[in-house]
Amino acid sequence: MAMPLNILEKSVSKRVSVMLKDGRSLEGKLAGFDEYMNMVLEETEETKEQQTRRLGTVILRGNNLVAIVPK
């Protein structure tokens, strides 16, 4: 079984897609993370209800994440 932090470590500097508890989806380049799965994404785009907008660099708290998908 793959451990989540190992997968995130392999995904640093690569694009990941993240689903948040409030239904938004974010996609960006993973710049860093910690043991609580807090993350920093760069070049981030947010998608919600068929609308997309650019956010740039964002910091996400791990307790707001539902799913993380490496690209």
N, C-alpha and C positions, 0 to 999 in steps of 0.2 A: 504494500500500500504506500502511495506517495504521501509524504508529509507536506502540509501546506507551506511551511516556511522554506522548505527545500525548493519547492516549485517557484516561490517568489524570488528566492536567491538567484535561480537560473534565469529569471525574467527581468532582472535589473537591466536597464538601458534598452529594453524591448517594449513593444506595445502590449498593453493589457486592456481588457474590457471589464468594467466593474458595474454591478447592479446594486443600487442603494435601496434601503428600506422604503423610501417614499416613492419608488417606482421609476426614478431617473436612471439612465444608463450613462456612464462616463467611459470614454476611451482616450488613453494617453500613454506616454512613455513613462515607465516606472523608474523614478529617480532614486527612490529609497523606501525603506520600511523598517519597522521595529518588531519586537516579539509580541506586541499587542495587535499587530497587523494594521497599525496606523501607516498611511502611505503618503508619499509625495508623487504626484503625477505631473508631467510637463507636457506641453502642446496638447492640452486636454480639450475634448469636445463633449458637450452634454447633449443627450437626446431625450426628449420627453414629449410624448403624444405627437409624433411625427415632425417635431421641430428640433432643429440642431443649432447650437450656438457654440462659439469658441470661448473657452475660459482661460486658457494659458496655463499657468502653474497653480495647482490646488493641493491642499493638505486634507486628507480624509481620515476621520477617526475610524478605527477598526470596528467599533460596535455599530456603525451605520451600514456596514457591508453585508450584502446577502450572498453575492457570488463574485468570483474573480476568475476570468478566463484569459490565459496567455494567448497571444496571437502568433 
